[in-house]
C-alpha cells in the first residue's frame, strides 16, 4: 500500500495489511488499531486580473519547471481559506481575499499519494507577483493562451472556472 506506515501510532506495534472495515488496510498486530490512509488536503487558487490568470512555475518536484496554479497543502489548524491566502502570499507575494470555492477534485501525485484539492477563485489585490517559496516564476497570462498546467487537477479547476465565466449564474 502507498505510504503505509510500518508501526502503530497508538502503541508502536507492527502493522500488517489485512482485510478490515471492507478493504485491505494496515492494522496493528498488537492492539488492533486500523491505520486509515487518508488523502492529503490541498488548496489551489484561480486568481484573475484584467482577464489574465496568475500562474507559478514550480521549482520543486512534482512538476519541476512546469506551470501551475498557486497551490499547496493545508497545514494543521488552518481553514481552507486561510491556507489559500498563505499559499498565494508565499508563492507570489500577493494578498488575496474573498475566496470562493469552485470545485473539489483529487489526484494521485507522487511522492505524496492521494491528494484532495479544493479549487478556489479569489480577488487578488494590487501589486506585481514576486516568486517565492517553491515558485521559480510568478506571472499573469491571458486566460485563453497560458502555458500547459502541470497537474490534472489544476486543469480541472481552470475548466470549472472558465465554464462559470462563459455561463455566469
Beta strands, then each sheet from edge to edge (+ up, - down):
strand 1: 15-20
strand 2: 23-28
strand 3: 34-35
strand 4: 40-49
strand 5: 52-58
strand 6: 67-68
strand 7: 70-73
strand 8: 96-109
strand 9: 113-124
strand 10: 135-142
sheet 1: 1+ 2- 3+
sheet 2: 6+ 5- 4+ 7-
sheet 3: 6+ 5- 4+ 9+ 8-
sheet 4: 6+ 5- 10+
end
